[in-house]
Amino acid sequence: IFPALWKYSQKKNGNISRKEKVDLTMQLTEKETTVIKDLQTQERLCVEKYRFYESSAKDPELQKLFHQIGDEEQEHFDSLADVLKGNVPNVKAQESGTQGYTPSVTYDKNCNSEDKKHDAFLCTDSIATEKLVSSTYNNDLFQFAASNIRKLLNHIQTEEQNHAEMIYKYKTANNMA
């Protein structure tokens, strides 16, 4: 909920008579509310998938990456919950999450183990999920009149793209791509 502002009423003679509280609570349309709830459903599914991937991955490096991405997906879910409550979190300019991410090598190119195949499958599936979710944000963000909501959704979309890039970097480093 946005902070209340005060406006001053003027009498017919132009003198300020009293101040009134102006309610600037953000009101989403029914369509906007539905879009946010749909995005929340996707984010909740992403959190659940990354928790599953984390527990299923064989490589501890990949488990750590899935845990980190799962935490970020939870932040997205929470940000969307704030929007439904009338609060739009401020989006700060930040560096790409992919900068500085250099995965360690667990599987060399000659490795053809079942663990490597399993982890490669998890990576491929999670990249497909990130592409879908990013595309959904791209399609939905212009459904909103409020620029601060569009900025938030664009920020989340960028993070989804960064997730896919980080997973792809892991795949490349581990000879899965």
C-alpha positions as CSV (number, residue, x, y, z in Angstrom):
1,I,0.0,0.0,0.0
2,F,1.4,3.3,-1.0
3,P,1.8,5.9,1.8
4,A,-1.1,8.3,2.1
5,L,-0.6,11.8,0.7
6,W,-2.2,14.9,1.9
7,K,-4.0,17.4,-0.3
8,Y,-5.3,20.8,0.8
9,S,-8.9,21.8,0.0
10,Q,-9.5,25.3,-1.1
11,K,-12.5,27.4,-0.3
12,K,-14.2,29.4,-2.9
13,N,-12.2,32.4,-1.9
14,G,-8.9,30.6,-2.5
15,N,-7.9,30.1,1.2
16,I,-6.7,26.7,2.3
17,S,-9.2,25.3,4.7
18,R,-8.0,21.9,5.8
19,K,-6.0,19.0,4.6
20,E,-7.5,15.7,3.6
21,K,-5.9,12.3,3.4
22,V,-5.8,11.0,-0.1
23,D,-5.7,7.2,-0.4
24,L,-3.3,6.0,-3.1
25,T,-3.7,2.3,-2.5
26,M,-2.8,0.5,-5.7
27,Q,-5.8,-1.1,-7.2
28,L,-5.2,-4.0,-9.6
29,T,-7.8,-4.7,-12.2
30,E,-9.4,-8.2,-12.2
31,K,-7.3,-9.1,-15.2
32,E,-4.1,-7.8,-13.6
33,T,-4.9,-9.8,-10.4
34,T,-5.4,-13.0,-12.5
35,V,-2.1,-12.5,-14.3
36,I,-0.2,-12.0,-11.0
37,K,-1.8,-15.1,-9.5
38,D,-1.0,-17.1,-12.6
39,L,2.7,-15.9,-12.4
40,Q,2.7,-16.8,-8.8
41,T,1.5,-20.4,-9.6
42,Q,4.5,-20.7,-12.1
43,E,6.9,-19.4,-9.5
44,R,5.6,-21.8,-6.8
45,L,6.1,-24.6,-9.3
46,C,9.6,-23.4,-10.0
47,V,10.5,-23.4,-6.3
48,E,9.1,-26.9,-6.0
49,K,11.0,-28.1,-9.1
50,Y,14.3,-26.6,-7.9
51,R,14.0,-28.2,-4.5
52,F,13.3,-31.5,-6.2
53,Y,16.2,-31.0,-8.6
54,E,18.5,-30.0,-5.7
55,S,17.7,-33.3,-3.8
56,S,17.9,-35.3,-7.0
57,A,21.1,-34.0,-8.5
58,K,24.2,-36.2,-8.1
59,D,26.9,-33.4,-8.3
60,P,27.2,-31.2,-5.2
61,E,28.0,-28.2,-7.5
62,L,24.7,-28.6,-9.3
63,Q,22.8,-29.1,-6.0
64,K,24.2,-25.8,-4.8
65,L,23.2,-24.1,-8.1
66,F,19.7,-25.5,-7.9
67,H,19.4,-24.4,-4.3
68,Q,20.5,-20.8,-5.2
69,I,18.0,-20.6,-8.1
70,G,15.2,-22.1,-5.9
71,D,15.8,-19.3,-3.3
72,E,15.6,-16.7,-6.1
73,E,12.4,-18.2,-7.4
74,Q,11.0,-18.0,-3.8
75,E,11.9,-14.2,-3.9
76,H,9.9,-13.9,-7.1
77,F,6.9,-15.6,-5.6
78,D,7.1,-13.3,-2.5
79,S,7.4,-10.2,-4.7
80,L,4.3,-11.1,-6.6
81,A,2.5,-11.7,-3.2
82,D,3.5,-8.2,-2.3
83,V,2.0,-6.8,-5.5
84,L,-1.3,-8.6,-4.7
85,K,-1.2,-6.8,-1.3
86,G,-0.8,-3.5,-3.0
87,N,3.0,-3.1,-2.5
88,V,5.3,-3.1,-5.4
89,P,8.9,-3.9,-4.3
90,N,11.5,-1.5,-5.6
91,V,13.7,-2.9,-8.3
92,K,17.3,-2.0,-7.9
93,A,19.7,-2.1,-10.9
94,Q,22.0,-5.0,-10.3
95,E,24.6,-6.9,-12.1
96,S,23.8,-10.0,-13.9
97,G,23.7,-13.1,-11.7
98,T,25.7,-14.9,-14.3
99,Q,28.7,-12.6,-13.8
100,G,31.3,-14.4,-11.7
101,Y,29.6,-17.7,-12.0
102,T,32.2,-20.2,-13.0
103,P,31.1,-23.8,-12.3
104,S,33.6,-26.4,-11.3
105,V,34.0,-29.4,-13.5
106,T,32.8,-32.7,-12.2
107,Y,32.2,-34.6,-15.4
108,D,34.9,-34.7,-18.1
109,K,34.1,-35.2,-21.7
110,N,35.0,-38.9,-21.6
111,C,32.7,-39.6,-18.7
112,N,29.5,-41.3,-19.7
113,S,28.2,-42.3,-16.3
114,E,24.5,-42.6,-15.3
115,D,25.0,-39.7,-12.8
116,K,26.2,-37.4,-15.6
117,K,23.2,-38.4,-17.8
118,H,20.8,-37.8,-14.9
119,D,22.3,-34.4,-14.1
120,A,22.2,-33.5,-17.8
121,F,18.6,-34.3,-17.9
122,L,17.8,-32.1,-14.9
123,C,19.7,-29.2,-16.5
124,T,18.0,-29.6,-19.8
125,D,14.6,-29.7,-18.1
126,S,15.3,-26.7,-16.0
127,I,16.5,-24.6,-18.9
128,A,13.2,-25.5,-20.7
129,T,11.3,-24.3,-17.7
130,E,13.3,-21.1,-17.5
131,K,12.6,-20.4,-21.2
132,L,8.9,-20.9,-20.7
133,V,8.7,-18.8,-17.6
134,S,10.7,-16.0,-19.1
135,S,8.5,-16.0,-22.2
136,T,5.4,-15.8,-20.0
137,Y,6.8,-12.7,-18.2
138,N,7.6,-11.2,-21.6
139,N,4.0,-11.7,-22.8
140,D,2.4,-10.6,-19.5
141,L,4.3,-7.5,-18.5
142,F,2.4,-5.2,-20.9
143,Q,-0.9,-6.2,-19.3
144,F,-0.2,-3.6,-16.6
145,A,-0.8,0.1,-16.6
146,A,1.6,0.8,-13.7
147,S,5.2,1.2,-14.8
148,N,6.6,0.1,-11.5
149,I,4.8,-3.3,-11.9
150,R,6.2,-3.6,-15.5
151,K,9.7,-2.8,-14.2
152,L,9.3,-5.6,-11.5
153,L,8.1,-8.1,-14.0
154,N,10.9,-7.2,-16.4
155,H,13.4,-7.6,-13.6
156,I,12.1,-11.0,-12.8
157,Q,12.1,-12.0,-16.5
158,T,15.8,-11.0,-16.7
159,E,16.5,-13.1,-13.6
160,E,14.8,-16.1,-15.3
161,Q,17.0,-15.7,-18.3
162,N,20.1,-15.5,-16.0
163,H,19.0,-18.8,-14.4
164,A,19.0,-20.5,-17.8
165,E,22.4,-19.0,-18.6
166,M,23.9,-20.2,-15.4
167,I,22.6,-23.7,-15.9
168,Y,23.9,-23.7,-19.5
169,K,27.3,-22.6,-18.2
170,Y,27.2,-25.6,-15.8
171,K,26.3,-27.9,-18.7
172,T,29.1,-26.5,-20.9
173,A,31.7,-26.8,-18.2
174,N,30.7,-30.4,-17.6
175,N,30.6,-31.4,-21.2
176,M,26.9,-31.9,-21.4
177,A,26.1,-29.2,-24.0
